[in-house]
Amino acid sequence: MPSKGTTSQRGYNGAHKRIRAKYEPLVRAGQATCWRCGNPIPADADWDLGHDDNDRRQYRGPEHVKCNRATKSRNKPPTPTGNLYLIIGPPAAGKSTWVREHAKHGDITIDYDTIASVLTPPGGKPHQWPATVKAVTKAARQAAIDAATKHRDTDTYIIHSTPSPALIAQYQNLGANIIVIDPGIDTVLARAKAERPWQMQQAIKEWYANPPSQQTNPANPANAGTGADTTRAW
């Protein structure tokens, strides 16, 4: 079991003992109240000298033993209740479509093109953004990812065509489900020719030359939601 540190490191130094000694007569006279709950501390009860929750160098006053122990659960980070999905796939694979058909109102969906489309008025060519819009979109997208991965009380869908192995590992450490949308190179090239800038053809070929799906360990789709990687064709 890891050490909890010395008594001084945990805030129980000489100062703690002196301050506790000053409160002792007040508690034993039945005149002390718990600074946490505001209720009286019985004169014959065990009691603790409470630290400030955010600064253990500060003392707040006498408190019930049960109130002191309850701080451990209050200070624990919340357990995630939502699922995290990382959606991988080549351009024009249908990643955004998959997310639209699976996400519900109240879920978080993070898609570069969707963010860019609301940062600048319509009028340009689809999927072709000016340099400044690209820079602001990239920053906004990262800020959204940082916030969403901290507030895990709802499902979050993050679209990322070609994440690095290191980034995939980071998402896996967060318990993410890796969803690979791959309908096949012929289908994707045909879609891109009809719907995307010509540069996307090369991006698609590069994706298939080294697909991120080879960097994961595809598992049975029934494992979705458990943190296991999942491969889907779309």
C-alpha positions, 0 to 999 in steps of 0.5 A: 500500500502506498505511503500517505506521507508523514504526519507533517506532510498530511497537515498534522504537525506541531501547529495542528496539535497546538490548535487542536489543544485550544479547541479541546476545552470548547469541545469538552464543554459541549459548545463546539459546532462542526464547521462542515455541517453546522451541527453540535459536537457532543462533549463526549464525542471523538472529533477532528480538527478540520483542514481546508479542502483546498489548502491543508495548511489552513484549519477550519475548526472542529468537525465530526469524525464522520464529516471529516471522513466523508471528504475523501469521497467528495474529493474523488474525481467523478466516474465517467458515465458517458461513452467516448468514441473516436471515429476514424476513416478516410475522407468521404468514408461516411464518418459524419453520417455515422455520427449523425445516425448514432448520436442523440440530442445532448451528446457531444459531437466534434467534427472539424468540417462542422466547426469550420462551417459555423465559423465562417458564413457560407459561400465557399466551396465545400471542404475548402477553408481559408487559412485563417478559418483552418487555424481557428477551427483547429484551435476550437476543435482542440479546446472542445476535445479537451473540455469534452474528455473532462466532462464525461457525463454524456456520450462524446463522438470525436471524428479524426481521420488519421490520428497518430498511434500516440494519439490513439493510445491516449484515447484508449487510455480514456476508455475510448471505443475506436470506430473505423469507417471504411467502405473500401477505397473504390467507394471512397474515391468515387464519393470524393470525385463527386463531392470533394476537392481534387486534393482529397484523392491523394489524401485517400490513397495515403490513408489506405497506404497506412490506415490507422486501423492497422495501428489498433486491435479490431474486436467484435462490434459487440464490445462497443462501449467497453473501451474495446476497439471496433471496426465498422464498414460504412 
